[in-house]
Amino acid sequence: QVQLVESGGGLVQAGDSLRLSCTKSGRTASDYTMAWFRQAPGKEREFLGNIVWYADSIKGRFTISRSSAKNTLYLQMNNLKVEDTGVYFCAARRGLVYSDTRRYDIWGQGTQVTVSS
């Protein structure tokens, strides 16, 4: 069974930076592709991206990268805004990356990011 563990969330002020990490583990983990999602309060979970595909909402401020071992996905968030507040999840699936949450069968527990003004 593949598992995902996110870390790095916290309470920051607008304009600050944070880096989130998501590490996958499990015997077949290398078969899975990871992506980042975010769920703001009262909103649906939205796709943020993976290392080659970024949602328009994060272009220019967020950068997604991965470790050389390809088992950790990072989300570097700069110039954070109040509207970036939410729970950040990573998800994994076999094969191609999709923006649709229904395509993913493995999810991390999420990490809370709160941006104060």
C-alpha positions as CSV (number, residue, x, y, z in Angstrom):
1,Q,0.0,0.0,0.0
2,V,1.3,3.4,-1.0
3,Q,1.3,6.1,1.7
4,L,1.7,9.9,1.4
5,V,2.8,12.1,4.3
6,E,2.7,15.9,4.0
7,S,4.6,18.3,6.2
8,G,5.6,22.0,6.4
9,G,2.3,23.8,6.9
10,G,1.8,26.5,9.5
11,L,0.7,30.0,10.4
12,V,2.4,32.7,8.5
13,Q,1.8,36.4,7.5
14,A,0.9,37.6,4.1
15,G,4.1,38.0,2.0
16,D,5.9,35.1,3.8
17,S,7.1,31.9,2.2
18,L,6.6,28.2,3.1
19,R,7.8,25.0,1.6
20,L,5.6,21.9,1.9
21,S,6.8,18.4,1.4
22,C,5.0,15.2,0.5
23,T,6.8,11.9,0.8
24,K,5.5,8.7,-0.7
25,S,6.4,5.2,0.6
26,G,5.4,1.7,-0.1
27,R,6.5,-1.2,-2.1
28,T,5.0,0.1,-5.4
29,A,5.4,3.8,-4.7
30,S,7.6,4.3,-7.7
31,D,4.7,3.5,-9.9
32,Y,2.7,6.5,-8.7
33,T,2.7,10.1,-9.8
34,M,2.1,12.8,-7.3
35,A,0.4,16.2,-7.4
36,W,-0.6,19.0,-5.1
37,F,-4.1,20.0,-4.3
38,R,-5.6,22.7,-2.0
39,Q,-8.9,23.0,-0.2
40,A,-9.8,26.5,1.1
41,P,-12.5,26.9,3.7
42,G,-15.9,26.3,2.2
43,K,-14.6,25.5,-1.2
44,E,-13.9,22.4,-3.3
45,R,-10.5,20.8,-3.4
46,E,-8.6,22.3,-6.3
47,F,-5.7,21.1,-8.4
48,L,-2.5,23.1,-8.0
49,G,-0.1,21.1,-10.1
50,N,2.8,18.8,-10.4
51,I,6.4,19.3,-11.6
52,V,5.4,20.0,-15.2
53,W,1.8,21.3,-15.0
54,Y,0.8,24.3,-12.9
55,A,-2.7,25.6,-12.3
56,D,-3.1,29.3,-13.4
57,S,-3.9,30.2,-9.8
58,I,-0.3,29.5,-8.6
59,K,1.8,30.4,-11.6
60,G,4.4,33.0,-10.7
61,R,4.4,32.5,-6.9
62,F,4.5,28.7,-6.3
63,T,7.1,26.2,-7.6
64,I,6.7,22.5,-7.5
65,S,9.8,20.3,-7.5
66,R,10.8,16.8,-6.4
67,S,13.7,15.1,-4.8
68,S,16.4,13.3,-6.9
69,A,15.1,10.0,-5.5
70,K,11.6,11.0,-6.9
71,N,9.9,10.1,-3.7
72,T,9.3,13.6,-2.3
73,L,7.3,16.3,-3.9
74,Y,7.8,19.9,-2.8
75,L,5.6,22.9,-3.0
76,Q,7.5,26.2,-2.5
77,M,5.1,29.0,-1.9
78,N,6.3,32.6,-2.0
79,N,4.5,35.8,-1.4
80,L,1.7,34.1,0.3
81,K,-1.7,35.7,0.4
82,V,-4.7,35.4,2.8
83,E,-6.6,33.6,0.0
84,D,-3.9,30.8,0.0
85,T,-5.2,29.7,3.4
86,G,-6.4,26.1,3.4
87,V,-5.5,22.5,3.7
88,Y,-2.9,21.4,1.3
89,F,-3.0,17.8,0.1
90,C,-0.8,15.7,-2.0
91,A,-2.3,12.8,-4.0
92,A,-1.0,10.0,-6.1
93,R,-2.2,7.8,-8.9
94,R,-0.7,5.4,-11.4
95,G,0.0,6.9,-14.8
96,L,-0.6,10.4,-16.0
97,V,-1.4,13.5,-13.9
98,Y,-5.0,14.7,-14.0
99,S,-6.6,17.8,-12.4
100,D,-9.7,15.9,-11.4
101,T,-9.6,14.8,-7.8
102,R,-11.7,11.7,-8.7
103,R,-8.8,10.3,-10.6
104,Y,-6.7,9.9,-7.5
105,D,-6.9,7.0,-5.1
106,I,-4.1,7.8,-2.7
107,W,-4.3,10.9,-0.5
108,G,-2.2,12.3,2.2
109,Q,-3.6,13.6,5.5
110,G,-3.2,17.2,4.5
111,T,-1.3,20.0,6.1
112,Q,-2.9,23.3,7.2
113,V,-1.6,26.6,5.9
114,T,-3.0,29.7,7.4
115,V,-2.0,33.1,6.1
116,S,-2.9,36.1,8.2
117,S,-3.1,39.7,7.0
